[in-house]
Amino acid sequence: MTRHLDAGREVLSLEIAGLAALKDQLNGDFSKAVDILKSVRGKIIATGMGKSGLVARKIAATLSSTGAPAIFVHPGEASHGDLGMITKDDGVLALSKSGETPELSDLLAYAQRFSVPIVALTCGANSTLATTATACVLLPEAREACGETRAPTTSTTMMMALGDALAVALLRDKGFTADDFHGFHPRGNLGAALRRVSDMMHAQDRLPLCIDTAPLEDAVRTLNAGGFGCVGIVSREGLLVGILTDGDLRRAFGRAEPALPVGDIMTKTPKTVSPDTLAGEALALLSRGKITALFVTDAGKPVGLLHVHDCLSTGVL
């Protein structure tokens, strides 16, 4: 057991050291790479062989989901017809630890022939890939975590992190927003958290509302009929001025007469959200406040109601 933990910690320590060295080494070449990829009018062609190729696939997926269309092209398949997938409007992002991966040669030559810009991620400062590239982001010479075989471990971790760094830098340069991101992620927990409250709330015709001068017994009937465990209290002008919950009723039990105006025992200035609030933010507000429902307001007037069950049932976490 101890030797397993020691091995795991050693691997993580080596990879952390590699990332720290990469961070310290990052320079203007990274900025140049971002500018090149930002100027691509077509798509980014991510490519690499072996483990580098698997990382390139992931980077292509991340770029595509964050506003920079990208695809993976296998360098071996490129030499057998897939070069036709690369156009003059594209840009190449090539990964190779050594920079001397022979399978990349045809793809790089093709890119040079048609003036397709090449961004390289490699450890080989004087390699074929580095000297061919329009911009080269060098990885530091860091010890691979698997000392027995020198299998790509630390180096691929650094490549993966560089891909994330490029994607985020591009995202920020392009002003890519949560709304744009949700357009590419409509499903799953992530997509659910990026939905807007307006997509999930109970509409105005279902709202349990009561005027602040109404007797408590009327508010209780509205609360029971609504099924949300709360009633929104509004002024004569229709503004939300308070909320009556099951908890308010328990706290008022024994001292509140049925004819007492509900405004006398309501919770004033309740927590609210707007229709444009992200679902994830609304759920966080519910959790922090230890409450189960939020009224949705527009210009101070209630336009909807969001219950914690609405969030959980649609996968918002």
N, C-alpha and C positions, 0 to 999 in steps of 0.2 A: 504493500500500500504506500509506504513512505517513498520508495524509489519511483513509483508512478507519479506521485505528487512532485517530487524533485525534478523529474523529466519534464512534466508539464510546465512547471514554473520556469525552468531553464529556457524552454522554447519561447514562452511568452516574454521573458526578459530579453532574449536575443532579438525578437521581432520588435519589441518596444524600442530597443536601442537603435535598430535600423530605421524606424520611423523618426526618432529624434534626430538622427544624423541627416535624414532626408529633409526634415524641416529646416535644419540649420544651413543646408546646402542650397535651398531653393533661392533662385535669383531671377534676374531679368529674362532669362530664357523661358521661364514659366510664363511670364507676362506675354512674351512674344508668341508662345504656343496658344495662349488664350485668344490673343488678337487674331491669329491665323484661323483658328476654329470658328471664331465669331464671324469672320468675313466669308465663310463658306456659304454659298447661295443654294447649293444642293444638299447633299447629305454627307455625314462623316463616315468614312470607311474605316472601321476598327479591324485590325488584323494582327495575327501573331500565330506562332506554332506551338503545339504542346500546351504546357501549363500557361504560357503567356497568351496563347490563343483563348483559353478558357477565361482568363482575366479580361481579355479584349471583348469577349461576348458580354460579360457583365457590364463593362464600361459602356458598351453600345446601348445596352438596355437602360442604364442610368441616364445617359445623355438623351435618349429618345423621350424618356419620361419627364425630363426637365426642360423641354423646349428646344433641344438641338437634335434634329432627326439624324439617326445613325443606324448603321447595319454592320453586322460582322461578315467579313469575306474571308474564307479559309484560303491561305496563300497557296496551298497545293491545288485546290479547285480553281483558283484564279488562273493558274497556268493551263487549265483545260477548259476555258470558255467563260469563267466567271469574271474575267477582266472586263467583259462587256457590261457589267453592273456599275462600273466606275465611269463617270462622265467628267467633262472639263469643269463643271460647276461644283464638283465634290472636293473633299479634302481627305487625306489619309492619316490615320493615327496608328502607327506601327509600334508593336511591343516586341522586344527581344533583349534578354539579359546580356548576351554577348555582343549583339549587334551584327553578328555574322551568320544568322540563320539562312542557309542556302535557299530554302523554299520561298523566302521573301524576294529574291532577286528579280524575278519576272515582274512581280507587282510593282516594285520600286522603279524598275526601268520603264514600265508603262506609264507610271505617274510622272516621271521626269519627261518622257517624250511628249506628253500632252499638258505639261506645266501644271499638274495637279499638286498643290502644296502638300508637304509631308511633315508631320510632327512625330518625332521619335521619342520613345521612353526606353532608355537603355543604360547599362553600366559601362558600355564600351565607348569611351570618349573618342577614340581614334578609329572606331569600327566603320565598316562599310555603311551601315545604317546611319550612324551619326554624321558622317561626311556627306551622305546623300541628302539628308533631311534639310528642310527649310528652317526648322527649329528643332532643337534637341534638348530635352530635359533629362539631365543625367541623374542616375541613381547612385548613391554612394556605395563604395565597396564594403558591404556589410556581411558578416558571417552568417551563412545559412544555418537555420535552426537544426537541421538534420546533419550533424557533422559526420555521421557514418557514411552517408552516400552523397552529400552535398545536393540533395534533391531540392528543387526550387521551393523555398518556404519563406524566408525573410524577403527575398527579392520579389516574389509574387505579392506578398503583403504590401510592400512599398509601391508596386505597380497599381494595385487595387486602390490604395490610398491616393495616389496621384490622379487616378481616374476620377475619384470622388472630388478631389480638389479642383480639377479642370471643370467638372460638371457644375459645381457650385459657383465657381467664378464666372462661368458663362451665364448661368441662371441669373446672377445678380446684375451682370452687365446688360442683359436683355430685358431686365425688369419683369421677369417671369414671376407670376403671383400664385397664391394658393388657389384662386379660381381656375387659372390655367392648369395647375397641377391636378385639380379635381377632374378636369375634363379628360385627363389621361388615366385616371384612377377611379372610375365610377363604382367599382366593386370592392368588397373586403372591408376590413376594419379601417384601413387608411382612407378609403373612399368615403366610408360612412362618416368619419370624423371631419372630413372636409365638406360635407354637405352643409347647407345653410338651414337655420332654424325655420325659415319660411317653407322649406321642403317637408318638414316633419310636424309642424305645430297643428293643433286643432284649431280650425278656422273660427271666425267670429260668431257664426250661427250656433256654435256649440259652447260658447263661453258661459260659465256660471258667474253672473254679475248681479250686483245688488246696489242700490243707491245708498249713500251713507246715512240718510235720515230714516231709512226703513227700520221697522222693529226687528229685533234679534230673531224672533220666531220666523219671520219671512226669510231671513238670511240662512237659517238652519234648513228650511225646506229646500232652498236653492242648492245648498251644499249637498244635501242628501240626494237630490235629483241629478246633480252634475256628475257625481262619481269620481271626482278628481281629488277629494279631500280638502278642497279650498273653495273660497268664493272671492272674486275680485270686487272690491268696494269702489264705486265711482261717485264723482260729484255730479251735480246737476248739469255741468258742462261736459260730462262724459270722460273726465280725466280720471285715471287710476290713482286713488288717494290712499288705498290700503288693501289689506288682504285678511280674510278670516279663515283660519285653519282649524282642524280638529284640536290641535294643541291650544289654540286660543280659547276654544270652548271649554276644554278641561280646566284651564287656569281660571276661567270665569265662573266655573260651576259653583252654585250656592250663593253667589252674590249678584248675578245678572238676572234681572227680570225679563220675561219674554217680550215685554213692550219696550225695553231699553233700546235706544237707537244703536244700530250695529256699529256706527262710527265710534262709539264710546269704548268698545273693547277690541276693535280691529288692530292689527299690526300696521302701523303707519310706515310710509316710504318702503314698500316691499322691494325686494330685488327683482329686477326686470332685465330682459334682453331685447334687442331689436331684431326684426326679421332677417337682417343680413349677418347676424352673429353666426360664427362657425359652430356646428353641432358639438365639436370637441370642446370648445370654449364654454358652451352652455352647460355641458355635463360637468366640467370642472367647477363651474360656479355652483351647481347643485350639490356637488360633493363637499366643497369647502363650507357651504352654508348649512350642510346637513338638512336639506329640504328636498321635497319630492316634486315640486312643480314651480314653474316660472311663468309669469304673464309676459307676453310679447307685446311691446308697445311701439306706437309710432306717433311722434309728437305728443307723447304723454297719454295717449288713448289706447286702451287694450284692443289689439287686433288678432290675438291668438293666445294659446296656452301650450306650453311644452311640459310634459310629464317625464320623469326619469325613465319610466318604462318605454316611452317612445324612443329614447336614445338607445337603451339596451336592446330593444327588440330589433333595431335596424343595424346593430353591430357597432355602435359608437362605444369606444372604450377609453 
